[in-house]
Amino acid sequence: MCGRNGKLMADPIDLTSQPGPESTPNPNASAQQVPEAPVGAANVLNEAVQPPVLGGRQGSAPKKKLDMRLVAGAVLIVAAVLLLGYSFVSQSQPGEGENLQAAPAPTPAPVTQMENNSTAAVENITVAPIVEIDPFAGITPRSVSDKISDGQFRVLDDSSAQLKVYVIKDGFADSILVNKGNFYMLIDAGNFTPADKFLKSMNVSRINVLVASRDYEGAIGGIGGILDSYTVDEFWDNNVQASENSVAFVKTSGQYAALLSKVDAKGIAVKHPQAGDNMTVSGLTVTVLNPPKNRYLGNPDADAVVLKISNGAFCMLFLNPTVQETENGLIGTGEKMHCDVITYFKHGEGRPTASLLVDDYVLPKDVIISVGPNADGLPSPTTLTRLSLKHATVWRTDNQTVAVTNDGISSKYTIAQVG
């Protein structure tokens, strides 16, 4: 187009009549859509690129009309840059469906001599074995002498534990279990089967003291089985051996002799309690009232082991191994005899006269009689009447085992039939 002065001028571009970039096909464009150029970049181009004015007066062309071909070229350049960047990123990352490949593990460096030496040193370290500490190390063994007061039990002290005494239903025989914490004492076992059954029901596996009160089948008949079935730490007997002297001839039974031989063969510590002896374990004191130092050497019941146990303010007297004739000797020991609970003289025997010891010294509230079916009419009706007149409650083992429990502090106790 010619201006007024005959100079050529560029035709003005009508922006409204030009096809937009969206309607102009690009034969070089790939199937992948090209990202649009940022709006800010197009604005910069629109302002920076002005159409040249040929021979005309500067500023005579409209300012807003731009050469869209230059704009389109700039847009294509930006798009190409963006496409090139996108292709680079897409090549550096796995596409959909592709698996990531783990980087190969580095080859370990060869072990040096120093490392070999260090490994050998670690392998050669010797770990010291764990040594279990014996809580009873250094104690004086119970076998140090035959006196019950000498030596210490391998029993952890448990003075706060309850005292439990069980006068076992053992037929026409005697058997008493004394328990305080981890300490167990079994006094007699006339019949093995019922005694064993009861011990197993109490989960007893170890007996610290096993007492054979005298040479009498109703006391020792089952002790041989007890020795074979349980761990026994210590054995007590009245030390009346077969002997002949000016006073009497004492002949021990074959059963008793066999029992003593078995104890010796098993290497069990033996103690010979006599009146005046005592010992304490876990707060429980055991005091011996009989036999006397000078044995009677007559009726085995006269030299029987008679014990009193004390726990706090509570005490219990075991008279069942002996007979009423020995009561003067028991009183003569000077030991305090008043106890709320006792076991009565041999199976509840009857005597023409009442017991001075029971009626005037002991004054029991509860009396336990070890008895079972028998042809002797025991317990004696006379004895039962006398005890009733003294307001004592009578408990019998021909019905059930009798259990006595004390709290270990006060004189209070409970008594009941069990099993």
Buried (B, 14 or more C-beta within 10 A) or exposed (E): EEBEEEEEBBEEBEEEEEEEBEEEEEEEEEEEEBEEBEEEEBEEBBEEBBBEBEEBEEEEBEEEEBBBEBBBEBBBEBBEEBBEEEEEEEEEEEEEEEEEEEEEEEEEEEEEEEEEEEEEEEEEEEEEEEEEEEEEEEEEEBBEBBBBEBBBBBBEEBBEBBBBBBBBBBBBBBBBBBBBBBBBBBBBBBBBEBBBEBBEEBEBEEBBBBBBBBBBEBBBBBBBBBBEBBEBBBBBBBBBBEEEEEEEEBEBBEBBBEBBEBBEEEEBBBBBBBBEBBBEBBBBBBBBBBBBEEBBBBBBBBBBBBBBBBBBEBBBBBBBBBBBBBBEBBBEBEBEBEBBBBBBBBBBBBBEEBBEBBBEBBBBBBBBBBBBEEEEEBBBEBBBEBBEEBEBEBBBBBEBBBBBBBBBBEEEBEBEBEB
